[in-house]
Amino acid sequence: GAEAIPRGGVAGQPYVRAPKAASVSFSYYVPQPEVLAVRWCEVCQEGRTCIVNGRCKNGVKPKENSAPLRGVGRVTVLLRNMPEVPHNELDGALDANALASVSASLGSTSVASLSRVVFQDGDLSAFELSMPSASAGEVLAEMSVQPADAPVPATASFTFSFFDDNTALDCFECRKPSSEGTPFRVTITNFLISTALAASDQITVTFGSEAAAAVTILSSNGTLTVLMITPPSYECDSCSSEGGVAAVELAVVSRTDASRGASSPFTFWTAPVISTIAMDQLGLQLVVTFDHDTNRASMGSSDRSCGQVFAADASAFAKMSGITAPKCVWATALTLNVFLGVSATLVPGDKLTLKAGSVRSANRVSLDSPSEATSVAAPEFLKEPSLSVSGPTTIDQCSLLNLKAASDSPRPPDFAWSCLNHAGLDAALRAFTTSQVALASGTPEMTDLDMTYEIGVTATDMFGSLSKEVMFTVFKAAAPAPQLYFQPASVAVTRDLMAEVRAVTVFSQCTDTKSEMLFQWAQVSGPTTIPAQYLGTISQLRIPGGTLQAAATYVVSLTVSMSDDVSKQSSSQMVISVGSLPLIARIKGSASRKQSTRSTLDLDASVSSDPDVNAGDAQGLTFAWACTLSDGTSSQSCRDKSGALLALGTASTSQVPADMLPATTDAPYEFTVTTSKAGKSPATYTLSLTLVTQDIPNVELAVYGEFFRQADGSIKIN
């Protein structure tokens, strides 16, 4: 046919059609290299790497961004976005044929030469360099890496200090809250100053780039000087922290001679704040995530009260409760799971407020977290609600009509009722917006007899998701028929519970004839067949736990007839909703344990389960293992004594051979298993493991009979 006239065109006029295109430029960039950490050891650990588990040899902490001017020891530089250089993984030496170079200039006169490549993993690299001798003071340093095929080296700058290590500073507990300047004592050896002059006239005291708020000289002699120092509030625009901690160098330097002074690592700790509060797809649970590890609101493994975390006087707090109170369980020091009470009314957009004085950093050094309100976020992926209808399928001229819709949404959704083949009933049904429809005796809205009425219903849940329309038919008979009701009107259980319902029958008000009632149960729909022995000929239906399939809907019907005239009968359908239980992740044994480095570590998550699957059947779970270790600044993947990443695999069990991992120092190893299964939220479980060099006998306890396994892996017997 003829081409249509362009929009806005006039008939009969010529128009030229031509393609149109649009374009935009897009560019990629190579991220600049950056130095993440610089740590110096005078004596290295034996083995592949100088620093193991954040310690030099004999458990000595490495110095940060500084070294003595004597030219001893090694410095380890951790960088991001440096190019890879070919090297031997066994000893870290550069490939002699690769013609690559790695070095660091420490100021204008000193150069640190490469000792070995520690590792190159993704965008992270670490190199060990031999320290040159130098003059005291702070210098601008530059790390340089040049592969053979690169025309120019990749460089990253950092500041580095050389100090006279004959002078030592000790601040005893070198950590304070970031927002409160609490004075503390500092001692310095071999650093004589005058008690007759003000401290500010003789020395400078800095925390990184920030000056101390106040300094007082308590005493000073030829061997020991004692200062009282008030730290600054470390919350400036240039003050950065990671994981709730800002690691800086506390330095005391003479004003008249910059080479005289001492320093020590110092940490500022910020109060944790809530990053997100996310509601799950069913509206039953909240996952509260903090920006760094907390003290878990000082809650023990058996504590469940949400009032220990959230302000009870806030309006949204009451919405977490319903028929039952909510339960708050810490999954990790970073994550809190809130299991809402039955019939809770909390919805996305409501705001929960932290209880004042409840949460601090994991080491309790920070101040209390601010009592701030955080909005509850809706789930990222929404689920369409399922819907079913129960009620009588046959009524007579004297009957009333009660229909009940059931949805898998744990919160009451909004319902919309209609009738497809009768205008009068359709108008009446549209007035109902809840799960129940009740029409009075005689159902005057249903004017036609011996007619099947087609009734439809949809549900819109709390997140705005609309269900598919479900159809239900009701036949209105001209002849009298007994009436049938269920107690309860619908059944909602999990597969471990018995589904039980009782039928109540009422003789039709259209006749005075009364005779014995005959019953027959039948299955209308469902993913599995209900055994015939449970579908009997009595008024009660009892289906034992373990019979029905989880996360499914079954519809059963009951037909009731008069024994003297079986043509006088009524049928009614009832919905049985079977819910889904969450996955259970477990690692065999206690959630925290101590073990010898000389023993093999057995990690067994085969005790994890899907409660919706019979214990003897395949659980269908997948497993992901992870191991992390904190060095006080950040959490990193675990490495063995050779410096290689620890591989744990994806099976339900994993094993770490004896003498593979170094002993722990400040923090334990955190072994986490994540169990997953399609259609269910993953579950995680973390084992905190402290490794010591001493021999420790392995002890295993077995519990038989009835018991309750608590969140920390311990067993409660009664």
C-alpha positions in Angstrom: 0.0 0.0 0.0 0.9 3.7 -0.1 3.3 5.1 2.5 1.7 7.0 5.3 1.9 10.8 5.3 4.6 11.9 7.8 3.3 13.3 11.1 2.5 17.0 10.5 2.6 16.5 6.7 0.1 17.5 4.1 -1.5 15.1 1.6 -0.3 15.4 -2.0 3.1 17.0 -1.1 6.4 15.2 -1.8 8.6 14.2 1.1 12.1 12.8 1.1 12.9 10.0 3.6 16.5 9.8 4.8 18.3 7.8 7.6 19.3 9.7 10.7 22.0 8.7 13.1 23.5 9.9 16.4 26.8 9.2 17.9 28.8 9.9 21.0 32.5 9.6 21.8 33.6 7.2 24.6 37.1 6.8 26.0 38.8 4.3 28.2 41.5 5.3 30.7 44.3 3.4 32.5 43.9 3.9 36.2 46.9 5.6 37.9 49.1 3.5 40.1 48.8 4.2 43.8 50.6 3.1 47.0 48.4 1.5 49.6 50.9 0.7 52.3 54.6 0.9 53.0 55.9 -1.4 55.9 59.4 -1.9 57.1 60.9 -4.8 59.0 64.4 -4.9 60.4 64.4 -8.7 60.4 62.2 -10.7 58.0 60.2 -13.9 58.6 61.7 -17.0 57.2 60.1 -18.2 54.0 58.7 -16.6 50.9 57.6 -13.3 52.3 59.2 -10.9 54.8 55.9 -10.1 56.6 53.5 -12.9 57.6 50.1 -12.1 59.2 51.1 -8.5 59.6 54.3 -9.3 61.6 58.0 -9.3 61.1 60.2 -12.0 62.7 59.5 -12.7 66.4 56.1 -11.1 66.2 57.4 -7.6 65.7 55.0 -5.1 64.1 56.4 -3.5 61.0 57.0 0.3 60.9 54.6 2.2 58.7 56.1 4.6 56.0 59.3 5.0 57.9 62.6 3.3 58.6 65.8 4.0 60.5 68.6 5.9 58.7 71.1 3.0 59.3 70.1 1.3 56.0 69.0 -2.1 57.4 66.0 -4.4 56.8 63.5 -4.5 54.1 60.5 -2.5 53.1 57.3 -4.0 51.6 55.3 -1.7 49.3 51.7 -2.6 48.5 50.3 -1.0 45.4 47.3 -0.9 43.2 47.2 -0.7 39.3 50.9 -1.4 38.8 51.8 -3.4 35.6 52.8 -7.0 35.9 56.4 -8.1 35.6 57.5 -11.7 34.8 58.9 -13.3 38.0 59.5 -16.7 39.6 56.6 -17.6 41.9 58.8 -19.8 44.0 61.4 -17.1 45.1 59.9 -13.8 43.7 63.0 -13.1 41.6 62.5 -11.2 38.3 62.7 -13.2 35.1 66.3 -12.6 33.9 65.2 -12.6 30.3 62.3 -10.3 30.7 64.4 -7.1 31.0 61.9 -5.6 33.5 62.9 -3.2 36.3 61.5 -2.4 39.7 63.0 0.2 42.1 62.1 3.0 44.5 63.7 6.3 44.9 63.7 7.6 48.5 64.3 11.2 48.1 66.9 12.7 45.7 69.9 10.6 46.8 68.7 7.2 48.1 67.5 4.3 46.0 65.9 1.1 47.3 66.6 -2.0 45.1 64.2 -4.8 44.5 64.7 -7.9 46.7 61.8 -9.9 45.4 58.2 -9.7 44.1 55.9 -10.7 46.9 52.8 -11.2 44.7 50.8 -9.8 41.8 47.1 -10.6 42.2 44.7 -8.7 39.9 45.2 -5.0 40.4 47.2 -5.5 43.6 51.0 -5.9 43.7 53.5 -6.1 46.5 57.3 -5.7 46.3 60.1 -6.1 48.9 63.1 -3.7 48.6 66.4 -3.5 50.4 66.8 -0.3 52.4 69.6 2.2 51.7 71.2 4.4 54.3 69.9 8.0 54.3 69.7 11.2 56.2 67.0 11.7 58.9 63.8 13.4 57.8 60.8 13.1 55.5 61.3 12.6 51.8 59.2 12.3 48.7 59.5 8.7 47.4 58.6 7.2 44.1 58.0 3.6 43.2 58.9 2.7 39.6 57.9 -0.5 37.7 58.8 -0.8 34.0 58.0 -4.0 32.0 60.2 -4.7 29.0 57.6 -3.7 26.5 56.7 -0.4 28.2 58.4 2.8 26.8 58.2 4.5 30.2 57.9 3.2 33.8 54.7 3.3 35.8 55.2 5.3 38.9 53.4 6.0 42.2 54.5 8.6 44.8 54.4 8.4 48.5 56.1 10.1 51.5 58.7 8.2 53.6 60.6 9.2 56.7 64.0 8.2 58.0 64.5 8.4 61.7 67.2 7.9 64.3 66.0 4.7 65.9 68.0 5.3 69.0 65.0 7.4 70.0 61.8 5.5 70.7 58.3 6.6 71.4 55.7 4.6 73.3 52.1 5.7 73.7 51.0 2.4 75.5 47.5 2.3 73.9 47.9 4.1 70.6 44.3 4.2 69.6 41.5 6.7 70.3 38.0 7.7 69.0 38.2 9.8 65.9 35.8 12.5 67.2 36.9 13.1 70.8 40.3 14.3 71.9 41.0 12.3 75.1 44.5 13.1 76.6 47.0 10.2 76.9 50.5 9.7 78.1 53.5 9.3 75.8 57.1 8.4 76.7 60.2 9.1 74.5 63.6 7.7 75.2 66.8 9.6 74.6 64.9 12.9 73.9 65.7 15.6 76.4 63.7 18.8 76.4 63.3 21.6 78.9 60.4 21.5 81.4 60.8 25.3 81.8 59.7 26.1 78.3 56.4 25.4 76.6 56.2 22.2 74.6 55.0 24.2 71.5 58.3 26.1 71.5 60.4 22.9 71.5 58.6 20.2 69.6 55.9 19.5 67.0 53.5 16.7 67.6 51.5 15.4 64.6 49.0 12.7 63.9 49.5 12.1 60.2 48.9 15.5 58.7 47.0 16.9 61.7 48.6 18.7 64.7 47.9 17.6 68.2 45.2 19.6 70.0 47.4 20.1 73.1 50.8 19.0 74.5 52.0 19.2 78.1 55.5 18.2 79.3 55.1 16.1 82.5 58.8 15.3 83.0 62.1 15.1 81.1 65.6 13.8 81.8 68.5 12.4 79.9 66.9 9.0 79.4 63.1 9.5 79.4 60.6 12.3 78.5 56.9 12.0 79.5 54.3 14.0 77.6 50.5 14.4 78.0 49.1 14.7 74.4 45.5 15.5 73.4 44.8 14.2 69.9 42.9 16.2 67.4 39.4 15.3 66.1 40.3 13.2 63.1 37.3 14.1 61.0 38.7 16.7 58.6 38.0 16.7 54.8 41.4 15.2 54.1 41.2 12.6 56.9 40.5 9.3 55.4 39.6 5.9 57.0 38.9 2.4 55.8 36.9 -0.1 57.7 36.3 2.4 60.5 39.9 3.0 61.2 42.4 5.7 60.2 46.0 4.5 60.6 48.4 7.4 61.0 51.9 8.1 62.3 52.1 9.8 65.7 55.4 11.8 65.4 57.2 13.9 67.9 60.0 16.0 66.3 62.4 18.7 67.6 61.7 22.2 66.2 65.4 23.0 66.1 66.6 19.7 64.6 64.3 17.7 62.4 66.5 14.6 62.6 65.7 14.4 66.3 62.4 12.7 67.1 60.4 9.5 67.3 57.2 8.1 65.9 54.7 5.3 66.4 51.7 3.9 64.6 48.4 5.4 65.9 44.8 4.6 64.9 41.6 6.7 65.1 38.4 4.7 65.3 35.1 6.0 63.9 31.7 5.0 65.1 29.9 2.5 62.8 26.9 3.8 60.9 24.2 1.9 59.1 24.9 1.6 55.3 21.6 -0.1 54.3 18.5 -1.7 55.7 17.1 -4.1 53.0 13.8 -5.9 53.2 13.6 -9.4 51.7 11.2 -10.4 48.9 8.6 -11.8 51.3 8.7 -8.8 53.7 9.6 -11.1 56.6 13.2 -10.1 57.2 15.5 -7.1 57.2 19.2 -7.2 56.6 20.9 -4.3 58.4 24.5 -3.7 57.1 26.9 -1.3 58.9 29.9 0.4 57.2 32.4 -1.5 59.4 32.5 -4.1 62.2 30.5 -3.3 65.3 30.5 -4.6 68.9 27.2 -6.2 68.1 25.4 -3.8 70.5 27.0 -5.8 73.3 24.5 -8.6 72.6 25.4 -12.2 73.4 24.8 -15.2 71.2 21.4 -15.9 72.9 20.2 -12.2 72.9 17.4 -11.6 70.5 15.8 -8.3 71.6 15.7 -5.6 68.9 15.3 -3.1 71.7 19.0 -3.5 72.3 19.8 -2.1 68.9 16.9 0.2 67.8 15.2 3.1 69.6 11.9 1.7 70.9 10.2 5.2 71.0 10.5 5.6 67.2 7.3 5.0 65.3 8.7 2.4 62.9 9.9 0.3 65.8 6.4 -0.8 66.8 5.7 -1.7 63.2 8.3 -4.5 63.4 6.0 -6.3 65.9 2.7 -8.0 65.3 1.3 -11.0 67.0 4.8 -11.8 68.0 7.9 -9.6 68.7 10.7 -9.2 66.2 14.0 -11.0 66.7 17.4 -9.4 66.0 20.3 -11.8 65.4 23.8 -10.8 64.4 25.0 -12.8 61.4 28.5 -11.1 61.6 29.9 -8.1 63.3 28.9 -6.2 60.2 25.4 -7.6 59.5 22.3 -7.8 61.6 19.3 -9.9 60.6 15.9 -8.7 61.8 13.2 -11.3 61.7 9.9 -9.3 61.8 7.1 -10.4 64.0 4.0 -12.2 62.7 1.6 -9.6 61.1 4.2 -6.9 61.2 3.3 -3.7 59.4 6.7 -2.2 58.6 7.0 -1.3 54.9 9.8 0.1 52.7 10.2 3.8 53.3 9.7 3.5 57.1 12.7 4.6 59.1 14.4 2.7 61.9 16.6 4.6 64.4 19.6 3.3 66.2 19.3 3.2 70.0 21.6 5.8 71.6 24.6 4.2 73.3 24.1 0.8 71.8 26.6 0.4 69.0 30.4 1.0 68.9 33.3 -0.3 66.9 34.2 -4.0 67.4 37.1 -3.1 69.7 34.8 -0.6 71.6 37.4 2.2 71.1 35.1 4.5 69.0 32.4 6.6 70.5 28.8 5.5 70.3 27.2 5.4 66.9 24.9 8.3 66.3 21.2 7.7 66.9 20.2 8.3 63.3 17.2 7.2 61.3 17.7 5.0 58.2 15.0 4.2 55.6 14.0 0.6 54.9 14.7 -0.2 51.2 12.5 -2.4 49.1 14.0 -5.7 47.7 16.0 -5.3 44.5 14.0 -8.0 42.7 10.3 -8.2 43.2 8.3 -11.5 43.2 4.8 -11.8 41.6 2.4 -12.9 44.3 0.6 -16.2 43.8 -3.2 -16.5 44.5 -5.8 -19.1 45.1 -9.5 -19.0 46.2 -11.5 -21.2 48.5 -15.2 -21.3 49.1 -18.4 -23.2 48.1 -18.7 -24.1 44.5 -22.5 -24.8 44.9 -25.1 -22.8 46.7 -28.9 -22.7 46.6 -31.5 -19.9 46.9 -31.3 -19.7 50.7 -27.5 -19.9 51.0 -25.1 -17.1 51.8 -21.8 -17.0 50.0 -18.4 -16.7 51.6 -15.3 -16.7 49.4 -11.7 -16.3 50.7 -8.6 -15.5 48.6 -5.2 -16.7 49.9 -1.9 -15.2 48.7 1.7 -16.2 49.5 2.4 -12.6 50.4 3.1 -12.5 54.2 1.4 -9.1 54.4 -2.3 -8.6 53.5 -2.3 -7.5 49.9 -5.0 -5.4 48.2 -7.6 -7.5 46.4 -9.8 -6.7 43.4 -12.9 -8.9 42.8 -15.1 -9.1 39.7 -17.6 -11.3 37.8 -17.1 -12.0 34.1 -20.6 -13.1 33.2 -23.1 -11.2 35.4 -23.2 -7.4 35.6 -25.1 -7.3 38.8 -22.7 -9.6 40.7 -19.8 -7.8 39.1 -20.9 -4.4 40.5 -21.3 -5.9 44.0 -17.9 -7.7 44.0 -16.0 -4.6 43.0 -16.9 -3.1 46.4 -14.7 -5.7 48.1 -11.0 -5.0 48.5 -10.0 -7.5 51.2 -9.3 -11.3 50.9 -13.0 -12.1 51.8 -16.3 -11.8 50.0 -19.5 -12.2 52.0 -22.9 -12.2 50.4 -26.0 -12.4 52.6 -28.5 -15.4 52.6 -30.2 -15.8 49.4 -27.4 -13.9 47.5 -29.8 -11.4 45.9 -26.9 -10.1 43.8 -26.9 -13.5 42.0 -30.4 -13.2 40.3 -30.1 -16.2 37.9 -30.8 -19.8 39.0 -29.1 -22.9 37.8 -26.3 -20.7 36.5 -22.5 -20.9 36.9 -21.0 -17.6 37.9 -17.4 -16.9 36.8 -15.7 -14.9 39.6 -12.1 -13.4 39.2 -9.7 -11.9 41.7 -6.3 -10.3 41.6 -3.9 -9.3 44.4 -1.4 -6.4 44.6 1.2 -6.8 47.3 3.0 -4.3 49.5 5.7 -3.8 46.9 3.1 -3.0 44.1 3.5 -6.4 42.3 0.3 -7.6 40.7 -0.7 -11.3 40.6 -2.3 -13.1 37.7 -6.1 -13.2 37.8 -7.5 -16.4 39.4 -10.9 -17.7 38.3 -13.4 -19.4 40.6 -16.9 -20.7 39.7 -20.0 -20.9 41.8 -23.1 -22.7 40.7 -26.4 -21.3 42.1 -28.9 -24.2 42.1 -32.7 -23.8 42.1 -33.0 -27.0 44.2 -32.1 -27.0 48.0 -28.5 -28.1 48.8 -26.6 -28.4 52.1 -24.1 -25.7 53.0 -20.5 -26.3 53.7 -17.8 -24.3 55.6 -14.2 -24.9 56.7 -12.5 -24.2 60.0 -10.1 -22.6 59.4 -11.2 -21.2 56.1 -7.6 -21.8 54.7 -4.5 -23.4 55.9 -0.9 -22.1 55.8 1.8 -24.4 57.0 5.4 -25.3 56.4 6.1 -28.8 55.2 7.3 -30.0 58.7 3.8 -29.3 60.2 0.5 -31.1 59.9 -2.1 -29.6 57.7 -5.4 -29.9 59.5 -9.0 -28.7 58.8 -12.5 -29.5 59.8 -15.7 -29.1 57.7 -18.9 -27.7 59.2 -22.1 -28.5 57.4 -25.5 -26.7 57.6 -28.8 -28.0 56.2 -30.3 -25.8 53.6 -32.8 -23.3 54.9 -34.9 -24.0 51.8 -36.2 -27.3 53.1 -37.2 -28.9 56.4 -35.8 -32.3 55.3 -32.8 -33.5 57.3 -30.8 -36.7 56.8 -27.3 -38.0 57.4 -24.5 -36.2 55.5 -22.1 -38.0 53.3 -18.5 -36.6 52.9 -15.9 -37.1 50.2 -12.5 -35.3 50.0 -10.6 -34.9 46.7 -7.6 -33.1 45.5 -8.2 -30.4 42.9 -4.6 -29.3 42.2 -1.1 -29.3 43.5 2.5 -30.2 42.4 2.3 -33.7 44.0 -0.4 -36.2 44.7 -1.8 -36.3 48.2 -2.0 -40.0 49.3 -5.5 -41.4 49.1 -5.5 -42.5 52.7 -5.6 -38.9 53.8 -8.5 -38.0 51.5 -11.2 -39.8 53.5 -15.0 -39.8 53.9 -15.2 -37.9 57.2 -15.6 -34.2 58.0 -11.9 -33.8 59.0 -8.8 -33.6 56.8 -5.4 -34.4 58.4 -2.3 -34.4 56.2 0.9 -35.3 58.2 4.0 -33.2 58.1 6.5 -34.1 55.4 3.7 -35.1 53.0 3.3 -31.9 51.1 5.9 -30.1 48.9 7.4 -26.9 50.2 6.8 -23.5 48.5 3.6 -24.9 46.9 -0.1 -24.4 46.9 -2.6 -27.3 47.1 -6.4 -27.0 46.5 -8.7 -29.7 48.0 -12.4 -30.0 47.7 -15.1 -31.6 49.9 -18.4 -32.8 48.5 -21.3 -33.1 50.9 -24.5 -34.9 49.9 -27.8 -35.9 51.6 -27.9 -39.6 52.3 -31.6 -39.8 51.3 -31.1 -37.9 48.1 -27.5 -37.7 46.8 -28.5 -35.3 44.1 -28.8 -32.7 46.9 -25.1 -31.9 47.3 -22.7 -29.1 47.7 -19.0 -28.8 47.0 -16.4 -26.4 48.4 -12.7 -25.8 47.8 -10.1 -25.0 50.3 -6.5 -23.8 49.8 -3.5 -25.3 51.6 -0.5 -23.0 51.3 2.9 -24.6 52.1 5.6 -22.1 52.9 9.4 -22.3 52.4 11.9 -22.6 55.2 15.3 -20.7 54.9 18.5 -22.6 54.2 20.7 -23.5 57.2 24.5 -23.0 56.8 26.7 -24.7 59.4 30.3 -25.7 59.9 30.7 -28.7 62.0 31.9 -27.8 65.5 31.9 -24.5 67.5 31.7 -21.1 65.8 35.0 -20.1 67.4 37.9 -22.4 68.2 41.6 -22.6 69.0 43.8 -25.1 67.2 47.5 -25.9 66.8 49.3 -25.0 63.5 50.6 -28.5 63.7 47.2 -30.1 63.2 45.2 -30.5 60.0 42.2 -28.2 59.8 39.1 -30.0 58.7 36.2 -27.7 57.5 32.9 -29.6 57.2 29.8 -27.8 56.0 28.0 -31.0 55.1 25.8 -30.5 58.1 24.2 -27.5 56.3 20.7 -28.3 55.0 17.6 -27.2 53.3 14.8 -27.9 55.8 12.3 -28.3 52.9 14.1 -31.5 51.8 14.0 -34.8 53.7 17.1 -35.4 55.8 18.1 -38.5 53.9 17.7 -37.0 50.4 20.2 -34.9 48.4 20.0 -31.3 49.7 20.9 -29.7 46.3 23.2 -27.2 47.9 26.2 -25.5 46.4 29.1 -24.2 48.6 31.5 -21.3 48.4 34.4 -21.0 50.9 36.3 -17.9 51.8 39.0 -17.0 54.4 39.9 -13.5 55.5 42.3 -12.0 58.0 42.4 -8.5 59.3 45.7 -6.6 59.7 44.1 -3.8 61.6 43.7 -1.7 58.5 41.7 -3.9 56.1 40.6 -7.5 55.7 42.5 -9.5 53.1 42.3 -13.0 51.7 44.3 -15.6 53.7 47.7 -16.6 52.4 49.8 -19.6 53.4 53.4 -19.5 54.6 54.7 -19.3 51.1 52.6 -16.2 50.4 50.2 -18.0 48.0 46.4 -17.4 48.3 44.6 -20.1 50.3 42.4 -22.3 48.0 39.4 -23.9 49.7 37.4 -25.2 46.8 33.6 -25.5 46.3 32.8 -28.8 47.9 30.9 -29.2 51.2 34.2 -30.1 52.9 37.6 -28.5 52.8 40.9 -29.3 54.4 44.0 -27.1 55.3 47.1 -29.3 55.9 49.1 -28.9 59.0 51.8 -26.2 59.1 50.3 -24.5 56.0 49.0 -21.4 57.8 51.1 -19.1 60.1 49.9 -18.7 63.7 47.5 -15.8 64.3 48.5 -12.6 66.0 46.0 -9.8 66.6 43.0 -11.2 64.8 41.7 -14.8 64.1 41.2 -16.3 60.7 37.6 -16.0 59.5 36.5 -19.0 57.5 33.1 -18.4 55.9 30.9 -20.9 54.0 28.0 -19.7 51.8 25.3 -22.2 51.0 23.1 -21.5 48.0 20.2 -23.0 46.1 18.1 -21.8 43.3 15.0 -20.0 44.5 16.2 -19.4 48.0 18.3 -16.7 49.7 21.9 -17.9 50.4 22.9 -18.6 54.0 26.3 -18.0 55.5 28.2 -19.2 58.5 31.6 -18.0 59.9 34.1 -19.9 61.9 36.6 -17.8 63.9 39.9 -19.8 64.2 42.8 -18.9 66.4 46.0 -20.8 65.5 48.8 -21.2 68.0 52.2 -23.0 67.7 51.6 -25.1 70.8 50.1 -28.7 70.6 46.4 -28.8 71.4 44.5 -32.1 71.5 41.4 -32.2 69.3 38.1 -32.9 71.2 34.8 -33.7 69.5 31.4 -33.8 71.3 28.3 -35.5 69.9 24.8 -34.7 71.1 22.0 -37.2 70.6 18.3 -36.7 71.2 16.3 -33.4 71.2 18.4 -30.2 71.2 18.4 -26.7 69.8 21.4 -25.4 67.8 22.1 -21.8 68.6 23.4 -19.1 66.2 27.0 -19.5 67.4 27.0 -23.2 66.8 26.6 -24.2 70.4 23.9 -26.7 71.6 21.1 -25.9 74.0 19.7 -29.1 75.5 16.9 -27.8 77.7 
